[in-house]
Amino acid sequence: MPTFDAADLSTADAYALLTSLVVPRPIAWVGTRSREGVDNLAPHSYFTVVSSDPPIVVFVSVGTKDTLSNVRDTGVFTISVVSRPQLVAMNATAARVPPDVDEFDHADLARAAATTIEAPLVAGAPASLECDVHDVREVGDGTMVFGAVRHVTVADRVWRDGAVDMGRLEPVGRLAASQYAPLGEIIALDRPTTEYGG
């Protein structure tokens, strides 16, 4: 049975091992606009919800990339949900390009204006979040960007009976290396209740 002492792992080996075990990871497709007015769009697969009251999400930038520079400069960003039909386009926005290159144009993606902030959204995404930067914290080689969610948009096609229909949302998760996973089988399990509550 392979075992690893974290102190003995190189950065690359630690990354490969952790990202192959912490799976599947949701993808934050982060939209920002630079001070010069150039739109940026990039996927970040270190992403989760931190709080629902108030609603706060977090994504992590490994290294200082255009997304991180833009959120520090402007204080706002959007997150578009990546669905299976947009997987190839999302991957195109992961390419390293100079800061003056607009990733929407680079990936031939239509953009939409956010409702409450000055940052672009992916037109046709099944859902999107509009966020103010709540906090930015450096942890190891990552920078955690916390976003206070100001506005949520869900496409009519994925909204059913007052909730998001997972099958229609078609989210895609990041696996190891260049691998991704669609939603697959949905299993519903009610949370058990005990004398201590539900």
Helices and strands as residue ranges (DSSP letters): G 6-8, H 11-21, E 28-33, E 39-44, E 47-52, E 55-62, H 66-74, E 76-81, G 84-86, H 87-92, H 103-106, E 111-113, E 120-122, E 127-139, E 142-154, G 156-158, E 159-160, E 163-164, H 166-169, E 172-174, E 180-182
